[in-house]
Amino acid sequence: MSFYYGPSQQPEPEKEPGGCMEVVVITRAVFGILAIPLAIMIGLILAVVALVALFSVHWLLGLLGIAVIVAGIAVYARWERTHIRSGGPQ
């Protein structure tokens, strides 16, 4: 069995007490970091739900949805390729 007696010196007093503004700044920073990954995950979930809904209506609509996704990826890849070959952002 042991006891905690604490530090041998008194802690130094804080120069400035923490406030609501610090909490707001930290919260904003965390949301700023997590916004893009969260938006991507929500977008993927909505795309899967939309594909299931399209396939439940008719199989051709489901294939059309897949074709739209593939075309979007192809357009993005082509844009990215020309963007990199041109020497990057100006």
N, C-alpha and C positions, 0 to 999 in steps of 0.2 A: 504494500500500500504506500502510495506516495502523495505528497502534497505539493501544490504549486504556490510558491511564495511571491511570484512576480519578479519583475526586473529590479535590480538593485538601485536604479536611478528612476526618477520620475520622467515620464515621456515629455518631450518638448511640446509646448502648446502649438496648435495649428496657427499658421499665419492668417489664413482666411478660411472661414467655415465653408463647407460644400453647400451648394445651393441648387436651386431648380434649374438654373441655366446649364450647369454641368450635365445634368441628367438629360436635358433636351439635346445638347450637342452630341453626347455619346449615343443616344437613341437615333438621332439623325444619321450619324456615321455608320451605325450598324445597318440601318435600313438602306442606306446608300450602297453598302457592300452587297447586301442580299437581294436587292431589287431585281437585277438582271437574271441571276439564276432562278429566282422565284417566278419571274415572268416566263422564262423558258419552260419551266416545269408545268406551269398552269396552261401554257399554250399547247404543249404536247398532250396533256390530258384532254383538253378541249378538242384537239384534232382527232384523237382516238374516239372520243364520244361522237363527234360529227361523222366519222367514218362508219361507226357502228349504226348510227341512225340512217345514213345513206344506204348502207347494205340492207337494213331492215325494210326500207321502202322498195328498193329494186336493186338487183345486183349490178346493173349497168351504171346506176348512179354511184354505187360504191367504187366501181372501177374508174369512173370519171373523177371522183374525189382523189383516188390514188394518182391518177394522171396529173391532176392539178398540183399535188404535192411534189411529184417528180419533176414537173416543169418548173416549179418554183426553185427547187434545189439546183436544177441545171442553169437557170438564169442567174442565180446567186454565184454559182461556180464560175460562170463566164464573166460576170462582173468582177469577181475577185481576181481572176486570172489577168484581165486587162488592167486592173488597178495595180497589181504588183509589177507587171511588165512595164508600165509607164513610169516607173521610178518611185512609186509611193505617193503619199499625199503631198500636195504642194504647200 
